[in-house]
Amino acid sequence: MAAAYRLVVTPCATRSRELTFDFNRDQVDVGRDEAADVRLPHPSVSKRHLRLERRGDEVVAIDLGSSNGTTLGGAPLVPNEPQPLRDGDVLVVATVFEIRYVAAAPAGAQLATPRLTADIAHQLVEELLATGAAGALADASVGPEFAGEAGPVAGRVLRVPAPDARVVFGRGRGSDWIVVDPDLSRRHFEVRRTWNGVTIADLDSKNGTWLDGQRLPPHQPVPLVDGQRVRAGACELLFVDPAARYLQRLQQLAADEPPPTEPPEGEAGAAPPDGAAEGESAGADGAAAATGREGDAAAVTAPDGSGEGNGGDGDGNGGGDGDGDDCAVPAAGPRRAGSIVAMMVLGLLVAAASAALVWLLLS
């Protein structure tokens, strides 16, 4: 079995967290599509933006003709031309995300799964929403919340606190969300938010907590999905997850694109002709459907820190407004394997010309 390598993903707008993927497969696709092995959820990222391939003892990066490009060490990658990666190399995808390549993953590292990819995409969206860097597809709300639809909570909005927080809904002391309703228990149900989503658990209430018409068993956390309804006593609440809605809109946007140009097998290919790069569409105003994630949760640790700035401008055509974009790099020529040889040849020609000029002056 091939040795695993690690990809460390950081949003350019915040740089507050590092999210890791470990792979030992021969091909890894990066893009905004939900089928990508590394999903980077932003409209400036192409549906299938970048590919990493293992070729012998090395891993190469290939830009798949993306609309907003990929840089390696500050130099743009030539579309469909493989470029070998070295340990510590940094790829910047559409000036929105930074990917650091680590040639050897730590011993015992958990290999990436579709569930882990979905969880990390959700976390990245929450960070982009919180910093205003998510683009035009974002809702006004930046975090999960409950919208009161009936009973004493009608018209109220109960916002779920930041990750790693717990809140209790009830009618008495010991509750964080206190509602005057005789049908509620003093501590009726608990909501917990982690970086992997929001859960709800009934606290052995007298009249029960109901989720989409089903009574919840006491003290058993159940993941909440955007669009689900909670009933407790006379209160009815709608759960709203802006990150899930954003991901759904992003997937609808991705579905409208033509497939990218496939890179050649085993050798560098030519850049696609004008118009062959995949188009980016800004039309994704349709209502989002509720989406769920299956499988076991995967924990991702986050270092402290925060940042400011905007990434892409959300229209899928550019790299944002430039304010606080830490991933922006100066313009540079494409990184090619033959560039070093060309510079050596140029140096020899300059040296030969200088020698000839000296000989003429002395003769």
Backbone hydrogen bonds in HBPLUS format (Angstrom, degrees):
<---DONOR---> <-ACCEPTOR-->    atom                        ^
c    i                          cat <-CA-CA->   ^        H-A-AA   ^      H-
h    n   atom  resd res      DA  || num        DHA   H-A  angle D-A-AA Bond
n    s   type  num  typ     dist DA aas  dist angle  dist       angle   num
A0105-ALA N   A0004-ALA O   2.94 MM 101  5.46 169.4  1.95 128.1 128.7     1
A0005-TYR N   A0023-PHE O   2.80 MM  18  5.58 152.5  1.87 162.0 165.2     2
A0023-PHE N   A0005-TYR O   2.95 MM  18  5.58 160.3  1.99 160.1 166.1     3
A0006-ARG N   A0102-VAL O   2.91 MM  96  4.94 168.3  1.93 149.8 153.2     4
A0102-VAL N   A0006-ARG O   2.87 MM  96  4.94 165.5  1.89 158.5 156.0     5
A0007-LEU N   A0021-PHE O   2.80 MM  14  5.16 160.1  1.84 155.0 161.3     6
A0021-PHE N   A0007-LEU O   2.89 MM  14  5.16 150.2  1.98 147.7 157.0     7
A0008-VAL N   A0100-ARG O   2.97 MM  92  5.01 162.8  2.00 141.9 147.6     8
A0100-ARG N   A0008-VAL O   2.89 MM  92  5.01 162.7  1.92 140.1 144.3     9
A0009-VAL N   A0019-LEU O   2.75 MM  10  5.14 170.7  1.76 161.1 158.3    10
A0019-LEU N   A0009-VAL O   2.99 MM  10  5.14 173.7  1.99 151.1 152.5    11
A0010-THR N   A0098-GLU O   2.91 MM  88  5.20 153.7  1.98 150.1 156.7    12
A0098-GLU N   A0010-THR O   2.91 MM  88  5.20 167.7  1.92 155.6 159.7    13
A0015-ARG N   A0011-PRO O   2.94 MM   4  5.57 146.4  2.05 152.6 162.8    14
A0012-CYS N   A0096-VAL O   2.87 MM  84  5.35 171.3  1.88 146.7 146.3    15
A0112-ALA N   A0022-ASP O   2.86 MM  90  5.45 166.2  1.88 158.0 155.8    16
A0054-ARG N   A0026-ASP O   2.86 MM  28  4.80 157.2  1.91 134.8 138.5    17
A0028-VAL N   A0052-LEU O   2.87 MM  24  5.11 153.7  1.94 150.2 156.5    18
A0052-LEU N   A0028-VAL O   2.84 MM  24  5.11 163.6  1.87 152.3 158.0    19
A0037-ASP N   A0029-ASP O   2.95 MM   8  5.31 128.1  2.22 131.9 146.9    20
A0038-VAL N   A0029-ASP O   3.12 MM   9  6.49 150.1  2.21 155.6 158.8    21
A0030-VAL N   A0050-LEU O   2.77 MM  20  5.00 166.8  1.78 162.3 158.9    22
A0049-HIS N   A0030-VAL O   2.83 MM  19  5.77 137.9  2.01 138.9 152.5    23
A0050-LEU N   A0030-VAL O   3.02 MM  20  5.00 166.1  2.04 143.9 146.5    24
A0031-GLY N   A0038-VAL O   3.15 MM   7  6.56 159.9  2.19 160.9 164.8    25
A0040-LEU N   A0031-GLY O   2.79 MM   9  5.57 157.3  1.84 130.9 138.7    26
A0032-ARG N   A0046-SER O   3.02 MM  14  6.04 155.7  2.08 135.8 142.9    27
A0033-ASP N   A0047-LYS O   3.31 MM  14  4.92 161.4  2.34 133.0 128.5    28
A0036-ALA N   A0033-ASP O   3.04 MM   3  5.48 166.2  2.06 115.6 119.9    29
A0042-HIS N   A0040-LEU O   3.01 MM   2  6.15 119.0  2.40 116.4 100.8    30
A0045-VAL N   A0042-HIS O   3.01 MM   3  5.56 155.6  2.07 117.5 124.9    31
A0064-LEU N   A0049-HIS O   2.98 MM  15  5.46 167.4  1.99 134.3 137.7    32
A0051-ARG N   A0062-ILE O   2.84 MM  11  5.11 152.0  1.92 142.8 152.2    33
A0062-ILE N   A0051-ARG O   2.78 MM  11  5.11 150.2  1.86 155.0 162.6    34
A0053-GLU N   A0060-VAL O   2.94 MM   7  5.33 156.5  2.00 147.1 154.8    35
A0060-VAL N   A0053-GLU O   2.77 MM   7  5.33 161.0  1.80 156.7 160.1    36
A0055-ARG N   A0058-GLU O   2.76 MM   3  5.46 162.0  1.79 161.4 167.6    37
A0058-GLU N   A0055-ARG O   3.25 MM   3  5.46 167.8  2.27 121.6 122.6    38
A0085-LEU N   A0059-VAL O   2.86 MM  26  5.81 153.8  1.93 169.9 166.0    39
A0061-ALA N   A0083-GLN O   2.87 MM  22  5.23 162.7  1.90 138.8 140.7    40
A0083-GLN N   A0061-ALA O   2.96 MM  22  5.23 144.9  2.08 138.0 149.2    41
A0080-ASN N   A0063-ASP O   2.70 MM  17  5.51 168.3  1.71 160.3 164.3    42
A0094-ALA N   A0069-GLY O   3.01 MM  25  5.40 160.5  2.05 158.7 162.6    43
A0077-LEU N   A0070-THR O   2.83 MM   7  5.79 165.9  1.85 164.0 161.6    44
A0071-THR N   A0092-VAL O   3.00 MM  21  5.17 158.2  2.05 141.6 148.6    45
A0092-VAL N   A0071-THR O   2.94 MM  21  5.17 153.8  2.01 138.8 146.0    46
A0072-LEU N   A0075-ALA O   2.84 MM   3  5.33 161.0  1.87 144.7 146.2    47
A0075-ALA N   A0072-LEU O   3.23 MM   3  5.33 168.3  2.25 109.7 111.3    48
A0073-GLY N   A0090-VAL O   3.16 MM  17  5.80 164.1  2.19 163.5 163.2    49
A0335-ARG N   A0076-PRO O   3.02 MM 259  6.20 148.0  2.13 147.8 155.8    50
A0081-GLU N   A0078-VAL O   3.09 MM   3  5.52 155.0  2.16 142.4 138.6    51
A0269-GLY N   A0080-ASN O   3.22 MM 189  5.49 152.0  2.31 131.1 136.8    52
A0089-ASP N   A0086-ARG O   2.89 MM   3  5.52 159.0  1.94 148.4 147.0    53
A0088-GLY N   A0101-TYR O   2.75 MM  13  5.34 156.6  1.80 163.2 169.5    54
A0101-TYR N   A0089-ASP O   2.87 MM  12  5.44 169.7  1.88 165.3 168.8    55
A0091-LEU N   A0099-ILE O   2.76 MM   8  5.02 170.2  1.77 156.3 155.6    56
A0099-ILE N   A0091-LEU O   2.70 MM   8  5.02 167.9  1.72 157.8 160.7    57
A0093-VAL N   A0097-PHE O   2.82 MM   4  5.27 159.2  1.86 156.0 162.1    58
A0096-VAL N   A0093-VAL O   2.96 MM   3  5.99 168.1  1.97 133.7 135.6    59
A0097-PHE N   A0093-VAL O   3.30 MM   4  5.27 166.3  2.32 141.0 145.0    60
A0109-ALA N   A0106-PRO O   3.14 MM   3  5.57 145.4  2.26 140.9 136.7    61
A0117-THR N   A0113-THR O   2.97 MM   4  6.27 160.8  2.00 156.6 162.1    62
A0118-ALA N   A0114-PRO O   2.98 MM   4  6.20 155.9  2.04 145.7 151.6    63
A0119-ASP N   A0115-ARG O   2.87 MM   4  6.14 160.6  1.91 153.8 159.3    64
A0120-ILE N   A0116-LEU O   2.92 MM   4  6.10 166.0  1.94 154.5 157.8    65
A0121-ALA N   A0117-THR O   2.98 MM   4  6.13 155.4  2.04 144.7 151.8    66
A0122-HIS N   A0118-ALA O   3.06 MM   4  6.27 155.5  2.12 146.1 152.2    67
A0123-GLN N   A0119-ASP O   3.00 MM   4  6.32 153.6  2.07 146.4 153.9    68
A0124-LEU N   A0120-ILE O   2.84 MM   4  6.10 158.9  1.88 153.4 158.8    69
A0125-VAL N   A0121-ALA O   3.03 MM   4  6.26 155.5  2.10 147.0 153.0    70
A0126-GLU N   A0122-HIS O   3.06 MM   4  6.35 158.1  2.11 146.7 152.4    71
A0127-GLU N   A0123-GLN O   3.07 MM   4  6.40 153.0  2.14 148.6 155.4    72
A0128-LEU N   A0124-LEU O   2.96 MM   4  6.25 159.9  2.00 149.6 155.2    73
A0129-LEU N   A0125-VAL O   2.81 MM   4  6.00 163.2  1.83 159.5 163.7    74
A0130-ALA N   A0126-GLU O   3.01 MM   4  6.09 156.4  2.07 141.1 147.6    75
A0131-THR N   A0127-GLU O   3.18 MM   4  6.36 137.1  2.37 142.5 152.5    76
A0133-ALA N   A0128-LEU O   2.87 MM   5  4.86 144.0  2.00 150.7 150.4    77
A0132-GLY N   A0129-LEU O   3.28 MM   3  5.17 158.0  2.33  99.8 106.3    78
A0138-ALA N   A0135-GLY O   3.41 MM   3  6.16 171.6  2.41 120.6 122.8    79
A0160-VAL N   A0144-PRO O   3.06 MM  16  5.72 164.9  2.08 141.6 145.3    80
A0145-GLU N   A0240-VAL O   3.00 MM  95  5.37 155.2  2.06 149.3 156.8    81
A0240-VAL N   A0145-GLU O   2.85 MM  95  5.37 169.1  1.86 171.4 170.5    82
A0146-PHE N   A0158-LEU O   2.77 MM  12  4.99 158.4  1.81 139.9 147.4    83
A0158-LEU N   A0146-PHE O   2.81 MM  12  4.99 165.4  1.83 152.3 155.8    84
A0147-ALA N   A0238-LEU O   2.83 MM  91  5.05 162.1  1.86 146.7 150.3    85
A0238-LEU N   A0147-ALA O   2.87 MM  91  5.05 162.6  1.90 138.3 143.4    86
A0148-GLY N   A0156-ARG O   2.75 MM   8  5.08 174.7  1.76 164.6 164.0    87
A0155-GLY N   A0148-GLY O   3.11 MM   7  5.29 160.8  2.14 125.8 120.9    88
A0149-GLU N   A0236-GLU O   2.78 MM  87  5.46 173.9  1.79 155.2 156.2    89
A0150-ALA N   A0236-GLU O   3.39 MM  86  5.00 150.5  2.48 132.5 130.9    90
A0236-GLU N   A0150-ALA O   3.12 MM  86  5.00 154.4  2.19 133.9 129.9    91
A0154-ALA N   A0151-GLY O   3.08 MM   3  5.53 169.9  2.09 121.5 123.7    92
A0156-ARG N   A0153-VAL O   2.91 MM   3  5.40 162.7  1.94 141.3 143.0    93
A0164-ASP N   A0193-ARG O   2.66 MM  29  5.69 142.8  1.79 139.8 148.8    94
A0193-ARG N   A0165-ALA O   3.08 MM  28  5.73 166.2  2.10 164.7 169.0    95
A0167-VAL N   A0191-VAL O   2.89 MM  24  5.33 160.4  1.93 154.9 161.4    96
A0191-VAL N   A0167-VAL O   2.80 MM  24  5.33 168.1  1.82 164.0 168.2    97
A0176-ASP N   A0168-VAL O   2.84 MM   8  5.16 142.4  1.99 127.6 139.3    98
A0177-TRP N   A0168-VAL O   2.88 MM   9  6.12 173.9  1.89 159.9 161.7    99
A0169-PHE N   A0189-PHE O   2.81 MM  20  5.38 172.0  1.81 168.2 171.0   100
A0188-HIS N   A0169-PHE O   2.82 MM  19  5.68 140.5  1.98 137.4 150.3   101
A0189-PHE N   A0169-PHE O   3.14 MM  20  5.38 156.3  2.20 142.5 149.9   102
A0170-GLY N   A0177-TRP O   3.06 MM   7  6.37 165.3  2.08 163.2 162.1   103
A0179-VAL N   A0170-GLY O   2.85 MM   9  6.05 152.5  1.93 145.0 154.2   104
A0171-ARG N   A0185-SER O   3.10 MM  14  6.15 154.3  2.17 132.9 140.4   105
A0172-GLY N   A0186-ARG O   3.35 MM  14  4.32 162.8  2.38 118.0 114.0   106
A0175-SER N   A0172-GLY O   3.22 MM   3  6.09 140.3  2.39 140.6 145.3   107
A0184-LEU N   A0181-ASP O   2.99 MM   3  5.58 166.5  2.01 121.6 125.8   108
A0203-LEU N   A0188-HIS O   2.91 MM  15  5.46 171.5  1.92 145.3 143.5   109
A0190-GLU N   A0201-ALA O   2.80 MM  11  5.24 163.7  1.83 153.3 158.2   110
A0201-ALA N   A0190-GLU O   2.89 MM  11  5.24 149.3  1.98 150.2 158.2   111
A0192-ARG N   A0199-THR O   2.98 MM   7  5.31 162.0  2.01 143.1 148.7   112
A0199-THR N   A0192-ARG O   2.84 MM   7  5.31 162.7  1.87 156.7 162.6   113
A0194-THR N   A0197-GLY O   2.86 MM   3  5.41 173.4  1.86 170.7 171.6   114
A0197-GLY N   A0194-THR O   3.26 MM   3  5.41 171.6  2.27 108.9 110.7   115
A0224-LEU N   A0198-VAL O   2.80 MM  26  5.66 165.9  1.82 161.9 157.8   116
A0200-ILE N   A0222-VAL O   2.93 MM  22  5.34 152.0  2.00 138.9 145.2   117
A0222-VAL N   A0200-ILE O   2.83 MM  22  5.34 153.5  1.90 141.1 148.8   118
A0219-HIS N   A0202-ASP O   2.71 MM  17  5.58 179.4  1.71 161.4 161.2   119
A0216-LEU N   A0209-THR O   2.85 MM   7  5.76 169.5  1.86 176.2 174.8   120
A0210-TRP N   A0231-ARG O   2.91 MM  21  4.99 169.5  1.92 153.2 155.9   121
A0231-ARG N   A0210-TRP O   2.80 MM  21  4.99 156.0  1.85 144.0 150.7   122
A0211-LEU N   A0214-GLN O   2.80 MM   3  5.19 164.9  1.82 147.9 145.4   123
A0214-GLN N   A0211-LEU O   3.02 MM   3  5.19 166.4  2.04 112.8 117.1   124
A0212-ASP N   A0229-ARG O   2.84 MM  17  5.24 163.4  1.87 157.5 161.4   125
A0228-GLN N   A0225-VAL O   3.05 MM   3  5.88 155.5  2.11 153.5 153.4   126
A0227-GLY N   A0239-PHE O   2.87 MM  12  5.51 165.2  1.89 158.8 159.8   127
A0239-PHE N   A0228-GLN O   2.85 MM  11  5.50 177.4  1.85 174.7 174.8   128
A0230-VAL N   A0237-LEU O   2.80 MM   7  5.14 162.1  1.84 151.9 158.1   129
A0237-LEU N   A0230-VAL O   2.80 MM   7  5.14 164.0  1.83 154.8 160.2   130
A0232-ALA N   A0235-CYS O   3.00 MM   3  5.29 156.9  2.05 145.4 152.9   131
A0235-CYS N   A0232-ALA O   2.95 MM   3  5.29 151.7  2.03 136.6 135.5   132
A0245-ARG N   A0241-ASP O   3.19 MM   4  6.53 159.0  2.24 154.3 160.6   133
A0246-TYR N   A0242-PRO O   2.90 MM   4  6.04 153.5  1.97 146.1 153.5   134
A0247-LEU N   A0243-ALA O   2.99 MM   4  6.25 161.2  2.03 150.0 154.5   135
A0248-GLN N   A0244-ALA O   3.04 MM   4  6.26 151.2  2.13 143.4 151.1   136
A0249-ARG N   A0245-ARG O   2.98 MM   4  6.27 160.5  2.02 149.5 154.3   137
A0250-LEU N   A0246-TYR O   2.87 MM   4  6.10 155.4  1.93 150.1 157.8   138
A0251-GLN N   A0247-LEU O   2.95 MM   4  6.17 147.8  2.06 142.1 150.0   139
A0252-GLN N   A0248-GLN O   3.03 MM   4  6.35 151.6  2.12 146.7 154.2   140
A0253-LEU N   A0249-ARG O   2.97 MM   4  6.27 149.9  2.06 146.1 154.4   141
A0254-ALA N   A0250-LEU O   2.95 MM   4  6.24 152.4  2.03 143.9 151.4   142
A0255-ALA N   A0251-GLN O   3.02 MM   4  6.22 142.7  2.16 142.7 151.9   143
A0256-ASP N   A0253-LEU O   3.27 MM   3  5.68 154.8  2.34 108.7 115.5   144
A0257-GLU N   A0254-ALA O   3.23 MM   3  5.67 170.1  2.24 117.3 119.5   145
A0276-ALA N   A0273-PRO O   2.91 MM   3  5.52 157.7  1.96 143.0 143.6   146
A0310-ASN N   A0323-ASP O   2.99 MM  13  6.00 157.7  2.04 174.3 175.0   147
A0328-ALA N   A0325-ASP O   3.19 MM   3  5.71 164.6  2.21 114.6 119.3   148
A0339-SER N   A0336-ARG O   3.36 MM   3  5.48 167.6  2.38 106.2 109.7   149
A0342-ALA N   A0338-GLY O   3.09 MM   4  6.35 160.0  2.13 151.9 157.4   150
A0343-MET N   A0339-SER O   3.05 MM   4  6.31 154.3  2.12 146.2 152.5   151
A0344-MET N   A0340-ILE O   3.01 MM   4  6.33 153.0  2.08 149.0 156.4   152
A0345-VAL N   A0341-VAL O   2.98 MM   4  6.28 162.4  2.01 155.1 159.2   153
A0346-LEU N   A0342-ALA O   2.96 MM   4  6.18 159.6  2.00 148.1 154.0   154
A0347-GLY N   A0343-MET O   2.92 MM   4  6.14 153.3  1.99 144.6 151.7   155
A0348-LEU N   A0344-MET O   3.00 MM   4  6.33 154.7  2.06 149.9 156.1   156
A0349-LEU N   A0345-VAL O   3.02 MM   4  6.32 157.5  2.07 150.6 156.5   157
A0350-VAL N   A0346-LEU O   2.99 MM   4  6.26 159.1  2.04 150.8 156.2   158
A0351-ALA N   A0347-GLY O   2.97 MM   4  6.21 158.4  2.02 147.4 153.4   159
A0352-ALA N   A0348-LEU O   2.91 MM   4  6.14 157.9  1.96 149.9 155.7   160
A0353-ALA N   A0349-LEU O   2.97 MM   4  6.18 159.0  2.02 149.2 154.7   161
A0354-SER N   A0350-VAL O   2.98 MM   4  6.20 155.5  2.04 147.9 154.5   162
A0355-ALA N   A0351-ALA O   2.99 MM   4  6.24 159.0  2.04 148.5 153.9   163
A0356-ALA N   A0352-ALA O   3.00 MM   4  6.24 157.9  2.05 148.3 154.1   164
A0357-LEU N   A0353-ALA O   3.03 MM   4  6.24 154.2  2.09 146.2 152.9   165
A0358-VAL N   A0354-SER O   3.02 MM   4  6.31 158.8  2.07 151.5 156.7   166
A0359-TRP N   A0355-ALA O   3.02 MM   4  6.27 158.3  2.07 148.7 154.5   167
A0360-LEU N   A0356-ALA O   3.03 MM   4  6.28 154.8  2.10 147.2 153.5   168
A0361-LEU N   A0357-LEU O   3.06 MM   4  6.30 155.9  2.12 147.6 154.0   169
A0362-LEU N   A0358-VAL O   3.05 MM   4  6.26 147.9  2.16 148.0 156.3   170
A0363-SER N   A0359-TRP O   3.01 MM   4  6.03 133.3  2.23 142.1 153.5   171
